[in-house]
Amino acid sequence: MPDICYCDMGEHPEAKQPNGSSGILHIPCSPNSSTSSLTATTQEEPSRIPIIPRNFVWRLQGGRRASTSTNSTEPDQEDAMAAVDVVAMDGPINGVLRDSFDPWNRHNHRRQKGGGKWSATGQDADDDEVCKGCIKISRARASTALRDRKRAGSQESSSTLPTAARPNPNPANPTKQTPTTVTVTVTMPGTLQHSDLDDGGPKAVPDQLQELKHDGSVLSIAVSGDYIFTGTSKGQIVVWSLSTYQLVQTIQAHKRSVLCLFLSQDGKYLFSTACEPIINVWCPKTFTRLYEIYSTYDVGDVFSVVYSPQHETVYFGTQTQYIQWVGLKDEDRKVSHDSANHPDRRQHKFFDSRAVGGTSTPRRTEDYYSLIPRAETVLEVDPYAIEKYAHYGWVFCMQIAKGPTVLVDDDEEVLVSGGGDGTIKLWRLSDKGPGYHEDEDTKGSIQELMVLGEDDAESVMSLFVDGSFLYAGKLRGIIELWDLDTKQRLRVIHAHTGNINAVGLRFGLLWSASTDGFAAKHSAAHTADESNGTSQDVSQRYQCLSRWKAHDAKILSAAAATYQNHQLFITGANDNTVRIWHVNSAPAETEETEGEHEDMMIRSLRQFVSYKTVSSRPEFTEDCRKGATFLGSLFKRLGAQVEMLSSDGPHNPVVFAKFSGKLEPAEKRKRVLFYGHYDVVPADMAGENWKTDPFKLVGQNGYLYGRGVSDNKGPIIAALYAVSDLLQAKALDSDIIFLIEGEEESGSRGFEETIHKHKDLIGHIDYVLLANSYWLDDEVPCLTYGLRGVLHATVCVDSKHPDLHSGVDGSNMISEPLTDLTLLLGKLKGPKNKVNIPGFYDGILPITEEEELRYDDIASILIKRNATAGPVDALKRSLMARWREPNLTIHRYNVSGPDGSLISSHATANVSIRLVPGQEVEEVISKLKSFLKAEYEQFDSENTLTVRIDNKAEPWLGVPGNYIFRTLEEAVMRAWGSSSTSTPPSSSSPSDTESSSSDNEKANGVTLPPNATNGETTPTGAAAPKTRKPLYIREGGSIPPIRFLEKEFNAPAAHLPCGQASDSAHLHNERLRLVNLQKSREIFTTVFRKL
């Protein structure tokens, strides 16, 4: 009989276990598939998992589990289901919790033996027994949850038991088969099965690096060395950074949709055309409008444009079936900006004609027309520089090719055009001026060389010339291959089902994209591919190597590019998105470059995020262990000595990794300890809060989305690859020790015991460094030098009576637990939130002049960025109250018994106290218990009071002027000083003289929006912002291990926030900006080298 394994939605592919002596029931369920399988494989029996009947099956509903049984006659069915529920309830049950302590964890419901009216225990007591009132509430909640699940399960469709073996979950790798097992197939409601052959192509899908979203359909794409330019249906050119994938600038380039973007071969000019008779020429570095070109004819939309460097001439194809041209340097064609022939001022023969009676319709105008930049030069096309009816259809596409046929010289440029009539034409270019030549067969500056294809209206939507071969993308998914020397059509490739709007040859492969939403790559005709060094058999030419669904919409444009040794295929569609696909071939056996190493960092982070390392829920215990194993393997692969450290308790292991420096002897090396955690908070997929799968790393608009990407997996990976960079450069002198725990989100359970147990292995430490927080806003880098401590307590009042009816039994003779609890907690705080515990504020350090200057600095900067944040003094006072003053909060009440007119026999409430440097945790605990005991005794109640300390963490205060903070400051200034992100004016950050002295709530309490600049940042070539020091900040949240590590190793600690205030850690759609990840790696590299 197999046990149950609590696998979650989208089980990790490495979750399969080898055969063993006993079975474990796996429930892998991909959100993208229509069925889920219950598969019995084998594994050693876990002690904490209950045995269940054979006819017990799982149901899946709305991304959550509900249990039910089929044809059950066994008497223990309900007990087994209840047992499953009890295990599932062992941990936080309220979705995503920011607190590390779960008051309903059955391990925490304890009271001291001996009875009596009052008792107070800590979590370390050895003689505790279960608190019966809390267990009563826990069981009631479990019973209610069980009923809800059974009710939900009854609404599901019945499960079936097919006899077929489980299908291979890796269709892209048919050789990798899973063990043959008995499978239970569960059909998900509202889904359809998708056959592997539905799209008619292989399944090797490239990695999607980023998705760039804007507010208009993407009709055209051009790529330079630094930027991706996209033309949209809003008449805009949207510029994205190739290094960070963030929005750089939005240019209102035209009045209507931008149909074509073309970048000159030398990178000096960017040409744009639109649904208007205007061609614009831009500088692709400064984004200034250099030229405005217009025709004297009413040519309608301009579909295509190219530039000939040899002739310094622009050629464009129009809706009126014309090809026209103009020389960029032709002084004779320059006109004034207010020329009467300009399309905005001249009379249109149709639209401006007068109706009967002499009336006319005013021209349409929009406010955004004024946003179009003024051109430096205006060029008017010569009326004779025209090839009328170049095609008997719209001129959709053009290209300049050098020596593509034996009819011209090898270095002679030829214009190639494709039209809506289905023909492809080659044109010889001439430097002679426009007008008729003596030879009437030749007119203007272009001469027809050849015509390919027939006038059959099978429009040529895209084309690409490679040597003497021409690839034409046509309607209904057809790609034609032509030989330009023999004028023969060599091959017809059925690549897609929709119109092919992009086709090209890059990296030795043929790429295409279609209105069916698919992109594809085919092997090409070359016998040797320079990109991957592989040879292809003749029979393998033009075979489909990969075909994937790139968009759930029509792909209107695509481009291929190389950036830092990354081969990219970029697609744009009418879903307002641009997607960047990483299409690198198998890496050659060469030395790894910087770009490839950065790509490895993203791949490692993607794998890391895929593990559901939720420490607070027992169903993810196996994922936590696998996440730790993955991290240990990654450390080892990059050169570290690795150990898995554990305490005597059932806690997730601490990953220990040591990178040894090269300085000899070893005793001279400094030793830096980097602390982090691989566990994450839950990510509930119920509803539509998450835009993406939280355990699948997704890039969008320069951000990486996924649970744990900011807290704390991203910073860990950045620090790891920083050390790897130093090792490769042979520049690592110090020893770098990583301690990555798996229980931080659950109060760092067992962490201190593990460190005590393995302290000899860890050895002497000189500095402690962590990166587990965020900036104050989205713009200004920060360093954290202080955290508040925390004390979580549960206050319980129990009656000797059971739950009673308030009408039958209620009287003033009975002490009601909820009344006692309410009166007692009301005495904890007075007016203006003053805590009434005697001596509570004793020992708090006074504010120094240096620290007050810091608050002035921070408040003034935040006000400059967001004037609505309030007066400077009010903001300063708010920051001080959240960061350096203690506070007491009552979180929630809970009572026993169902809802109704009852007198509950048990009442409980949760209290948290935020502590600041100068307050000792144990002293505050003692004062809290004494105060509650003294006040409760005055009630003369027959009920019993219990105070339980659930979790505690000491406050921490670093010294900004010490060596590790100075090193961090220099590294931050060096990394962000050259950034295009705007920063406030420089200001000093004086050192703090307070002595150094952490819960998982890492909230600053201040969140400001980014600058309101329409998402624009300074382009390359603009003046760099002033370099300023990072803001030195404190935080109101707590990180338990930081002060412990500082005291345990007698080493100063420092904290580098890596993320932005908008990262949404612990919330849905957690993210980390790619540039922040890259800069954090750069900062860690500098710090590890200098310390």
C-alpha positions, 0 to 999 in steps of 0.5 A: 500500500503506497503512502501519500506524497504531498507534491504540489501543482507542477511537480519538479521534473527531478521529483521522481524517486528510484524504486525501493521497498515501499511505495509513495503516491505522487500527484504531479499536476501541470497547470498547463495540462488537462489531466493529472496522474496519481502514480505509485512509485517507490520510496522509503516510507516517511514516518510522518505520513499517514496510511490511507485506504487503497480506494482513497484518491485525490481531487484537484479543484481550482489549484487546491486539493480536496480529498474524497473516496470511491466506493468506500466501505472501510470504517477507518476512511474518515479517520484516515482523511482526518489524519491527512487533514491534521498533517496538512494543518501542521503549519500556516493555514492562512495563505501567505503569512508574513509572520514566522509563527503559526499560533495554530501549529499543534506543536505550539499549543502547550501549557505548564504542568501543575495547573493553577490559575496562572502559568507562563511558559517559553518554547524551551520548556521541557515539561510542557503539555498540550494546551487543550483549548488551542487544540480544540480550536485547531481540531474544529478548524480541521474539521471545518476544512475537511467538510469544505473539501468534501463538499467541493469534491462532490462537485467534481467529475468522477475519477477514472482508473485507466489501465494504461501506463503513465505517459512519458512526461518528457515528449521532447526527450522520448528516450527518458521514460518514467517507471511503468506504474498504475496511474489514476487520471484526474480530469480537470474541469474546464480544460481541453486536452492538447495533442502533441501533434496539434501544432504539427512540429517538434517540441524543442522550445527555446527559453523565453528570457523576457516579455516586454509589454506596452500598450499597442500592437507590435508591427515592426522590430529593429535591433541595434547593439544596445537597444530593441526598437519596436514600432506600435499601433499607437504611432510610437517607437518604444526603445528597450534596453538589450542589457536589462530589458527595461523601457528606455524611452517612448518616442511619439514617432508618427501619427499612425501605426508604425509599419516598418523599422529599418536600421542602416548597416552602419548603425547610424540611422533608424528609418521608420514608416507608418500608415501615412506618407511620411518617412522619418530618420532617427539617430539610434543612440540619441533618439533625435529626429534627423530627417523627415521625408515626404512624397509629393504624391498621395502615396497612402501608407508606406509599408517598407523602407531600406537604405543604400550606403553606396548611393546614400539613398532611401528607397520606400515602397507604398500602398499605391504600388510605387517605389520612390527614393531620395538621397539623404545628402541631396541638398536640392531636396531640402525644403523648409518645415512649413512647405506648402507641399507637405502632406499636412498642409497640401490639399488631398484630392479625395479627403479634402475635396468639397462636397455639394454645397462647397463644404469640407470636413476639417482635418482630424487632429489629436493632442499627441500629434504635438509630441512628435519631435521636430526634424532637423532636416526636411526632404521632399522627394523629387516627383520624377524619383518614382517607379510607378506600379513597381508591383501590381499590389502593395509593396510589402517588403524590400531589401538591399543585397550586394551582388546577389546574382551573376547579372551584377558585380559582386560588390554592386548593391541591388534592390529586392522588393516583394509585392501583394501581387505575388512577385519578387523583383530585383532592381539595379540602382543608379547614381543618375538623377531622376527623370527619363533616360534616352533609353525609354526602357530605363527610367529613374534611378532603378532598373528592373533586372528580373521578376520571380514568381507569378502575378497570382495575388499570393502576396510576398509578406517578407523576404531575405537574401543570403548570397544568391538564395532568396527566401520569401515568406508568403500567405498561408505559411509558405516559404519559397526558396529561389536561386537568383542566378538561375531564376529557379524556385528550388523549394517550397516549405510549408512552415506555418498555417498563417501568413509569414510576416518574418523570415530570415537566415541567422546563426546558420538556421532559417527563422520564421514567424507567422500570424498563427502565433508560431515561430519556427527554425529550420535547418538551412542549405549550408553544409557547414554552420559557422554558428555551431560548427555542425555539418548537415546531411543533404537530406536534413536541409530545411527540416523543421528543428523547432516550432513553438507557440510564441504568442497567443496572437498574431505575430506581426514582426520578428528579428534575430540578433546577437548580444554578448554571445547570446543568440536571440530571436525576438517576436512581436505580436498584436497582443501588445508584447515583445518576447525575447527567446534564447536560441543559442546552439550547443556551446562550443568547447571554448572558454566561457565568456562573461555573457555566457557566465551571466546566462548561467546565472539566470539559468541557475536562478530559474532552476532554483525558483522551480523548487517549492521550498515552502518551509511552513507547510509539511507537504513541501518538505521533500521540495525543501530537501531537493532545493537544498540538494540543488543548491549544494550541487551548484556550489560544488560545481562552481568550486566550493567545499559543501556540507549539509548541516543539520540539528537534532530536530526535523528541520531543513538542512543548512547548506554550508559552502566554503570557497578557499582564497589563494592567499597563503598561508591560509591563516592570513586570509580574511574569512567572510560569512554570507548568510541567506535562506533558500526557503520561501513563503507560500504562493497561493495560486487561488484566484488571479493574484499571480500573473504567472506560475510563481515557481517558474521564473518569467521575465517581463519588462526587465523584471524577473517574476517568481516566488523567492526571486527577491527574497532570497534566492536571487541575492544568493545566486548573485553572491555565488556567481560573484565568487565564481567570477573571482575564482575564474579571474584568480582574484579571490584572496579571502575565504568566502563561507556561505550559510544558507538555511531553509527555515528563515521564513518559519522563525529560523527553527534549529538554526542556532543549534545547527551553528553551535553543533558545527561551529568548528567546521565553520571556523573563525569569521571576520565579517558577516554579510547578508542581502535580504531586504529592499530599498526605500523606493525604486530608485536610490540604492541603500545600505541597512544598518539597523533592524528591530527585534521581535517577540511573539507571544500567545495569551490564553484564558481557559475555563474549567467549564465546557462551551456553554449557551449564553441564554441557558447558562450565562450569568454574572456568576460565570467568568467568561474567558473572552471577557477576561482576555479582552480586559487583560489585553486592554491594559497593555496599552494606554493613550497614544499607543503608550505601552503600560508594561513597567520598565518597557522603555528602559535602556533605549538608546537616545538618538545621536546628532549623526543619526538625526542628520541621516533621517533629515537626509532620507526625508528630504530625498523622499519628499523630492521624489514624491511630494505627496509623502507629506511634510518633511518633519512628519515623514521624518517622525514616521520613519523614526517611529517605525525604525527606532522606537518599540511597539506592541500590537495585538493581532487577533482573537480566537475562541473555541466552539462554533459561531453562535450564542455561546460562552466559549471555554477558551479564548486566545490572542496573539501579541507581538512586540517590536524591540529596538537596540537597548532592550533585552529580549529576556528582560522584556519577556519577564516584564510582560509575564509579570505584568499580565500575571499581576493584572490578571490576579486582580480579576479574581477569576476562576479561569486560568491564564497561560502566556506562551512565548512563540518566537523571539529575535534580538534587535540589531544595530550595525556601525556604518563607519566600520570597514565592511560598511565603507567597503559596501558603500564604495562598491555600491557607488562604483556599481550604480554611479554609471547607471542611467537610473536617476539619483538624487543629489549627493549628500553625506552619510556620517557614521553612527556612533551607537554600539552594534547589537533580527521574523521575516517582516522586512518591510520598510514602511515607506513605498514610493512610486518610480519617477513619473517620467513615462517610464523613460530613462536617460539614453546612452550618450546622455550625461551620467547622473551624479554619483552619490553615497547610498542611503543608510537606513534602518528597518522596522522588520526583523531577521533573527539570525543576523544578531546571533551570527554577529555575537556567535562569531564576534564579527561585525555584520552588514546588510546590502538590500538588493531589491526595490520597494516594489519587489512584492516579496511575500506577496503575489507577483514577487519580482526582482529587476534584472539590472538589480540582480546584475548590479548586486553581483557586481557589488558582491564581486567588489566586496569579496575581493576587498574584504 
